[in-house]
Amino acid sequence: MRRKISITQKHFIYFLLLYFLSILLVGSYSYYIAKNSILERTFNQLTSVRVEKTHNIEVFFKDRKREIVLTANTKEIRNMLDLINNKNKLNISLAYLKAILNSSEYFSRILLINNSDKCLLIDKSKINEYLIFNLNKQFLDSNHVDSLRIRIQNTKKVCVQDYIPLNDSNLVFYIGAPIYDTFEQVMRGIIIFELPILQINKIMNTDNDKNGLGKTGEAYIVGNDFLLRTSSRFKENSIKSVTVKTTATINAFSNKVGVSLMKDYRNIEVLSSYSPLNISGLKWAILAEMDREEALQQIYDLRNSIVILCIIVSIFIFGLVYLGSMKLTTPIILLKDAATKISEGKYNVRVNLKSNDEMGELITSFNNMAEQLSLQSEQIVKDKLLRISSVIDAQEQERQRLSRDLHDGLGQMLLAVKIKLEQLKNYDIEKLKINMSDALELLKNSISEIRTISNDLTPTVLANFGLEDSIKKLCRDCLGTANITFDLKCEGLATVKLNAKKQIYIFRIIQEIINNITKHSAASSVQISIFTLNDMIEFNISDNGKGFDLNYTNKGNGLNNIMERCELMNGICNIESNENHGTSFRITIPTI
């Protein structure tokens, strides 16, 4: 058995549950799900930037290696190695190197070294000048170049020299390739291109918001000495001067690829995506990072939104309290409205509201009371209909009796008088004939009137030929006599089996309507249609007469008789009438 909960208890429980569930569910779920989603999206964005920059850097070095190899294998470069000591002939061949420098934005100086360490140097900034010297004596960064030369000689491959500082604090790096003879069997010398770091910085540039890293994001390269190889977004002159020994760089130099939340070289917590760079001769790592504060700014905005939402939810909860009060008063209003309808005689009203409290018990009691009143009302209506039916049946029986008496008694006697009077016509007395003729005419009229009365009381054609023929004869006799044209359509009525009582009721209804048309409507035409549909018979009778106002017309015995007979047969009668626009009856009666 369920424990009954009072309305006050329900109201208090609903308030607590809705409030705590709303705050806990909306706040916690929204915050943590959104936080994880934004962190994941930021890491994916950083990884995307890192992958793009990695591809661009690696392609840059591949292109430079391909260019220096193609240059080293040209006939002109081989010839220059032989002409380093011959300045006159060398001036003619330098046009090729000048053309290379002028056509490329990536090379600032070109250095040719023959096997005797004799060097030829041409600078893009001084395109019309060149310098010939011994490598170990005159070149500003001869130690680095010599180191690169040795590596090329040992590996017989293209090599890259990491960043080196010049005397003017500028940073450059070199890429060199061996120069072979025509058959690529003997190395005849080395060609070295000097590359400014400007191009690397240009590829790694993150100074605008279009790169997808926002205001604090940056992508940069770190060497294996944990010094920056590209410019920092936050520190000037950072190349080869700012140390970046973080968890991300250590993992990258361990050939690991991934993302992490850590502190960067500024000691600020950032979201970092890292990986090593695949560049032959260089051990570099690339990182793409964004400040955690900026990455989670949307989360903080969401947190503020959740606070505002909580306030709104609290207001909403108070609204629910108001609705709860309405919930308490709604059953009372429903009961009041239902009681009003019952007082108007509408006993079929019910209050469809379930509640496991005192109000629910009251509603149940009210519905039981309404059910009892409805049953009693139906019984009263049945008793009333039974009484009306008894009265009408008694009237019909009395009419049948009167019809038999008139037909069998008075009718036979008057017929005998007629026969005797006809016999007097054979007499020669002229005056007697005249009187007899008048008497015979009167007797004929009396007999015709008696027959009319007899047919009105109990139409013999209904008993002899059925309902359809009776209706047709009624239309011919009444409407034809009144000079009213009629259009009668009768479909399926002859095939419907009706008991004698229903046939008489239907005949009397149509008889009453036709009598009203002939007496009151001043109509010139009448349309009558009768048809059957499933278990129903529908009668449609309309005229073009003067009509009447249903709202202000006092219903006489005729209309009341029509309504009562329809009600006795569980039928429906609809009347439509407008002044000067005729009247129409639509009657539907069940056959069962």
N, C-alpha and C positions, 0 to 999 in steps of 0.2 A: 504494500500500500504506500502510495507516494505521500510524502510529507507536504502538507499544505503550507505554501509560502505566502506571507502577507504582502500587500501592495507596497508598504513601506520598505520591507526587506528587499523586494525586487528592485525598487527604485535605487536603493543604496548600492546593491550589488552591481547593477547595470552601470551606474556612474563610475565605480572603481575599476571594473573590468575594461570599459571602453577607454578610460583615461590612460591607465597604465599600458594597455596593449597598444594604443595609438602611439604614445611616446616611445615605448621600447621598440616596437616593430619598425615604425617609420624612421626613427633616428638611427638606431644601430644598424639596421639592414642597409639603409641608404648610404650611410657614411662608410662602412667597411667595404661594401661592394664597389662603390664609386672610387674609393682610394686604391683598391687593388687594380681596378680597371684603368685608372689614369696612370698609375705607376707602370703597368704593363705597356700601355700605349706610348709612354715617354721612352721606355727602354727600347721599344720597337723603332721609334723614330730616331733615337740616337744610333741604333745599330744600322738603320738604313743610311744615315749620313756617313757613318764610319765605312760601310761597305762601298758607298759611292766614292768617297775620298780615297780609299785603298785602291780601288780600281783605277782611278785617275792617276795616282802617283805611280803605280806599277806600270801602267801604260806609258807614262811619261818617260820612265827609265828605259823601257823596252824600245821606245821610239828613238831615244838618244843613242842607245847601243847600236841599233840598226843603222842609224845615220853615220856613226863613226866608222862602223865596219865597211859600209859602202864607200865612204871617203878614203879609207885606208887602202882599199883595193883598186883605186883608180891609177891610171898610168901617170897622171900629172904628179901625184904625191910621191910615187917611186922616183920620178925624175928629180924632184926637188931635193931628195936625200943626197943625190950625187952632186947637186949644184950649190950646196950650202957654202962651200968655200969659193965659189965663182960668182961674185956679186953681179957681174955684167949679165951673165946668162940668167941669173936668179931673178933679176928684175922683171924679166919677161914672164917667168913662170908664176910669180906671186899673184898675178891677176886671178888665178884659180882660187887661191885661198881668200883673197878679198871678196870674190863673188860668194863664197860660202858664208863668210861673216855677214855680208850685207843682206843675204837672202834669209838668214835664220835669226830669230829673236831669242834663241836659247843659248848661243855661244858668244862669249865676250872676248876670248883669246884662243889662239891655236898655237900649239908648240910641237915642232918636229924634232926628234932626237935620232941621230944616226948611231951606228954601232961604236963609233969613237967618241961618244958623249958630246958631240958637237950639236948645238941646238940652234933652231930658227924659231923666233917668236914674233908673232904679229898680233897687234891689239886692235879691237874694233873701234875704240875711241881714237886711235891714231892710225887710221886705215892706210895711210900713205907711207908709213914708216915701218921698219922691221928691225930686229935685233938678232945678231948672231953672236953666240958666246959659248963658253964651256959650262956645262951644267953645274959643276961643283963650286964654281967660283963667283958667278955673277947673278944667278937667278935668285930673286928675293926669297922664295919658298922652296929652295933647291932640295932641302931635306925631305919635304913631303913628296915632291915630284920624283926624287930619286927612289923613295920608298915605293911609289906607284910603279916606276919603271922596273924595279926589281920583281915586283909581283907579276907584272905582265910578262917579263922574260921567263919567270918560273912556271907560270900557268899557261902561257901561250894563248890567253883568252882576254876578252875585254874586262877591265877592272875599273872599279869606282873608288875614288879617294874621298873619305868623309870630309865634313866641313873643316876648313882651316882658316885662321885669321890672317889677313894681310896687314901691312904696316899702318894702313889708314883706318884700321879697325873694321874694315869690311870683311865679310865672310864669303868664301867661294868654295866650290868643290870641283874635283877633276874627274873626267872619265877618259880612259886611254885604251888604245887597241894596238896590237902588233901590225907591222907592215911587212908583208912577205914579198918575195920575188914573184915573177909571173907564174911559176908553177907551184907556189905556196909550199915550198920545201925549206927555204932558208929565210929567217927573219932578218930583214935589212934595217929595221928601225922601229920607232914607236911614234904614234900621233896622239896628242893629248888635247882635249877640249876643256876649256875652263867654263864652268856653268855658274852663273850668279844665282844666289838663293831666292831671288825675286820671283822666279817662276814657280818654285815650290810653295812659297808663301801665297802666291796668287791662286794656286790650286786649293790650298787649305784655308783660304780666306773665309771667315765667319763673322765679319763685322756688320752684316746687314741681316735684318729679320727674315729675308726671303729664303735663307738657307734652312729654315725650319727649326732653328735652335733658340729662338727667342732672344731675350736681352742678356742672358747670362750663359748661354751655351757656346761652346767652342770645340773645334776639332784641331788637334795638334799632333806633332810627331816628336818622339823622344828617342835619343840614341842610347846605345848600350852603356854609356857612361852616366845615364839618367839625367842628361842635360837636354834642354829643348833644342829641336832642330828647326822649328818654325816659330813665328812670332806669337806671343801671348796676347790675348785680347785685353788683358788687364794690366800687363806690365810692359814697359818700354825696354828696348834693347835686351830682350829676354833670350835670344838665341845664344846657345852655348854659355849662358850665364845663370839661368834659373834651373835649379835641381828639382826633378820630378821623380822622387823615389816613393811611390805609393803602392798600395796593394794591386792596383790595376797594371802598372808598369812592370812590377815583379812577375805577375802572372803572365803578362804578354811575352816577356823575355824567357819565360819557361814554356813558350809555344802553346799557351792556353788562350782560348777565345771565349769571351763571355761578357756578362754585365754584373755590376755590383753597386751597392750603396756604400759610399766611403767618403773620406776626406781627401781633397786634392792638394796640389802644391801650395795653395793659399790657406790651407787648413780650414777649408769650408766644406761642409757636407754636400756631396754632389751625387748625381746618378751618372754612372760611367759605363761606356761600352768600349771594349778594348780587344786588340788582336795584334800579332806580329805582322810586319810587312815582308813580303816575299821579293826581296831585291838582292840579286847576287852581289856579294862584296860588302853589303851594308847590313848591320843588325839594328834595325829600327823597329819601334812599336808605334802604333797609331791609336789615338783615343778620341772619343767624342763624348763630351760631358755637358751637364746642365745642373745648375744649382738646385738643390732639393727644394729650397724655398719657392723658387719660381715654378718648378714642376708640380708642386702640391698646392699652388695658389688656388687652383680650381677646387681642390678639396677644402681649403679654408673658406672659400666662398660658399661651398656646399654646406659646410658646418654652420656658417651664419644663416644660410637659408633654412637649415634644419631647425635652428633656434626660432627663427621667425615662424616656421611651420608649426613648431610646438605651441607657440602662442596662439596661432590660428586654430590649431586643434583644440586647445583649451577653450577657446571661444565656442568652437563647434560642440565641445562637450556640454557647455552650458546650454547650447541650443538643444542638445539631446535631452537635457533635463526638462527643458520646456516641452519638448515633444513627449517626454514621459508623462508630464502633467496632462497633456492633451490625450495621451493614451488612457489615462484614468477617467477623464471626463467623456471620452468618445462613447463608451458603452452606455453611459447615463443618457446621452443625447439620443443614441439609437433606440433605447428603451422608451424615451419620451415620444419620439416620432412614431414608433410602432404602436404605442398606446393610443396616439391620436388617430392613426389609421383604423384601429379596432373600434374606436368610438364612432367612426364614420361607416362602420359596417364591413370593412375589409378584413375579414378574419383569417385570410391566408398569409398574413405578414409574419415573418420570423426574423429573429436577430441572430445572424450567423457570425458569432464571435465566441471563441473558446478561450477560457482562462481558468487556471487552477488556483482560484482564490475566491473571496467572497462575492466578487462581481460575477464570476462564472456561475456560481450557484444561483444567484439572482436571475441571470439570463436563462438558465435551464428551467427555473420555475416559471418564468414569464412565457417561454416557448411552450411549456406543457399547458399552461392556462390558455394560450392562443389556440393550441391544438384542440382542446376541449370545446372552446367557443366555436371553432370552425366546424367541428363535427355536429354540434347542436344547431348551428346555422344551416348546414346542409340538410339536416333532418327536417328542420322547419320548412325549407324550400321544397323538399320532397313531399311533405305533407300538404303544402299549399298547391303544388302541381297536381297531386292526387285529387285534392278537392276540386280544382278547376276541371281536371279531366272527368271526374265523376259528373259534375254539373253539365259539361258539354256532351258527355255520352248520354246522360239522361235526356238532354234536349234532342239529341239525334234520335233516340229511341221514341221519344214522344212524337217527333216529326214523322217517323216511319209509321207509327200507329195512326196518326191523323191522315197520312197519305193513303193508308189502306182503307180507312173508314170513308174518306172522300171518294176514293176510286170505286170501292166495292159497294158502298151504300148509296150516297147521294148521286153518284155518277150513273148507277144503273137505273135508279128511279127516274132521273131526268131523261135518260135515253128512252125509257118506256113512254114518257109523256110525249117525247118527240115523235115516236112511232104512231101513237094514237092521233096526234094532231095531223100527221101526214095523211092519215086515212080520211080526214075531214075534207081534204082537197078535192075529193071526187064529187062532192055535193055541188048542185047547180046554183046555189044561192051565191050571187056575186059578192055581196057584202061580207058573207061568211068567209069567202076565200081570202078577201083582203085582210080580215082580222087574223085568220089562221096563218097567213104568210108572215105577218108581223110577229105573231107568237113564236112561230118556228125560228125566225131570225134571232129573237131574244133567247130562245132555248139554245141555239147554236153558240151564241156568245157566252152563255152561262157555262155550257160544257167546256168551251175553250179556256175560260177563266179557271174552271176547276182543274183542268189538266195543267195549266201553268202553275197553280198553287201546289199541285201534287208534285210536279217536277222540281219546284224550289225546295220543297220539304225533303224529298228523297228522289234525286234524279234517277230515273229508271235506266237511262242510257249508261250510267256509271256501273250499275249492276250487270247490265246485259252486254256491254261492249268494252268496258274498261276505262281507265283514267284518260288516256290519250284522246279517244273519240269523244269523251264527255267534254274535254277542254275545247276541242274543235267545234262541237255543237254549240257550246256556250258562247264562243266568239262569234259564230255565225248569227245566233239568235239575238244577242245583246248589241254587239257592235254594228251588225248589219242593219238592225232596226233603227239605230241612232245615226245612220248615215256616216259612220266612221270607218275609214279603210283600215284594214289591219294586215299585218304580215306575220304569219305564224310559222315558226321553224321548230320542229320537234324531232329530236334525234335520240334513239335508244331508249325512250321511255317505255315503249311497249314490251321490251325485253326485261325490264326490271320487275322483280317480284316484290310487291308491297302488300302489307296486310290491309284489310278493309278499312280499319280506323285511319291509317295514314292516307289512304286514297281519298277518304271523305274530307280529312283535314286539308289536304292539298287542294282538292276541288273547291272547298269553301274559301280558302285563301285567295285563289285566282278569281273566284266568283265575286268576292268582296272588292278586289282591286278593279275588276272590270266595271262593277256597278259604280264605284267612285269615279271612274273615268267618264262613264256615260252621263252621270248626274252633275259632276262638278268641274271637270277639267276644261270643257269647251275645246277639246282636241279634235283634229281632223284626221289624224293617223296614229296608229299604235303598232309598235314592234314587240313581238313576243318570241323569245327563243328559250327552248328547253333542251338541255342536254345532260348526259350522265358522264361522270369522270370518277373512275375507281369506284368507291362506295358512296358517292355523293350525287345528288341531283341538284342542278342549279337552274333557277328560273330568273330570267331577265325580262322585265316588262317596262317599257318606256313609252311616253306619249309626248306630243308637241304642244300640249295645252298651256294654260296660263300659270300652272304651278302654284306653289304656296311657300310661305316662310316657315321652316320647321321650328324655328326658335320661338315664334309668337303664335303659332296655330294651336288651338285647343284640340287635342286628339280626341276624336269621338269614338263611338263604339266600334266603327269599322276598322280603324287603325289598331285599336286595342285588341280586337278579335284576331287580326292578322298576327300581331306580336305574340299573343298568348298561344295561338296554335303553333307558331314556329318554336316557341319555348318548350311546348309539350313534346315536340318531336326532336328536341335537342338541336334545332336548326338556328341559323343566323339570318337576320333580316336587316338589310341596309337600305335606307331610303335617302335619295338625293333629289332636292327640288329647289328651284329658284323661280322667283316670280317672272312670268313671261318667257321662261325657258324650259317649261315642261317638268315632268316628274319621272323618276326611274326607280324601280324596285329591283333589288338583287337579293334573292333568297336561296340559301344553300341548306339542304336537308339531307342527313345521312339516310341511306337505304336500309341500314341494319338497325 
